């Protein structure tokens, strides 16, 4: 028993070391941006499918960003501060934007720890609380490392339309481009803040997405299998899908002129919520049902968690404007409205259907609203937000209470019912309620039915890719170390058996 | 009175209902027997927890069915592992149903 554990630990350490060993030379080889501003685009093009990208002179971000930097006169206010090196001065054109994005990063991190940990922790039974909150914490740490090592580069640098390059592996050169031509942040979505801030902000999104999946496999997955699953999923599912929607040359990026289909996803309806929801559904099916279930042990933890999620979501949605301006203001407004409407909707639907309004119900409704407004914030107005709130309040209530019983899978804390269903409703309705005046793209209500088609293409593609790769990852882990704890451990609780701790 | 493993409660209840027992009192208790405790970890230090959580169930029945009740509990609560618990049978002097004032057999 002890020997097995030791071997598992050694294997994990070895795998990490090998991975770093393999990746490092590649990173060094790529870490040569040269003088030409086009280097970030050209260098990663060494990867086979990126041949097309090499033809392009530079990622679309470059001109915008170079313009922004060039627009800052020599008498820039930062230049007056002698302690700040010139390199930082050049890559911080807007103090206001940077300050807001620093704040947003902290808010979004707060959504996972402690927000999501408490939200989920209150809904499991007492014997599994420790495992549930620790899952959020461990994922935060694991994804932080992976993001810095490779997934930031794979998701947010130019490479091919399908996946980014390796130019930022180990975050190398994250400031050096400034010295070599003053390019600044190479991402088209973040022209006015340092790339370090953009990277950290996106890191918190990469953290919460896999942490959401934990809701589906709660109370029965092996902790070791969970770590392998989340690590592989972050690299092989999250990174490419984030690149499709948000990468400078992604196939669905609405601000990429060369995109194949322009899909609107302001803050992660497809990248975060549909992605996590579908992976959760696959995990719930592949793990099988829990042996026995029961009511959550502490609704107040769920209440606190939902409150932290709501507050943190302003960093998530308003922060996704990547600026402290008009669009952030509207994103914040619609986030607040849609959340309140969805929470009320869920409460009244449950009241009518079951006879009583519940604490878990109104909290779940608020999270459903936050999920559904995520892709739409920044593109829709207050009226659209109300419509989205009602739609997801009803839809997610059905997802969490009707759908899963209809098909008999055990999505323990309704990861798919809330995030999958809510994400799809939000992503679809973004195409319906988008307003040209707010976000630059018209939706169906303004006579552009084409956007709805685009949204559907984005939703379906993400679902298919996510489901297929998640099945492969889980099947491999199942074959090698197994996914589930033994019946005995499940019965006595994961806390004592896996962690040697009990809550009280 | 019986001490059983907590997760066996539902099975015991079903078994008792099946033989016509219509009431049961459950208490969460801690104790030890041949099954020693387990260890919990706190910042690297191990702490021995020598009392394990069990459930105490109390059933009042007529003497003529007492054996049947004991058999039913044994059958339902047994896993064959150490720590399955024990059953103690003892005499009751009297019983009263508070609502009606019925006594003894009628009160059960």
HADDOCK unambig.tbl for C-alpha pairs under 7 A between the chains (distance, minus, plus):
assign (segid A and resid 500 and name CA) (segid B and resid 40 and name CA) 4.73 0.50 0.50
assign (segid A and resid 500 and name CA) (segid B and resid 41 and name CA) 5.32 0.50 0.50
assign (segid A and resid 501 and name CA) (segid B and resid 40 and name CA) 5.43 0.50 0.50
assign (segid A and resid 501 and name CA) (segid B and resid 41 and name CA) 5.96 0.50 0.50
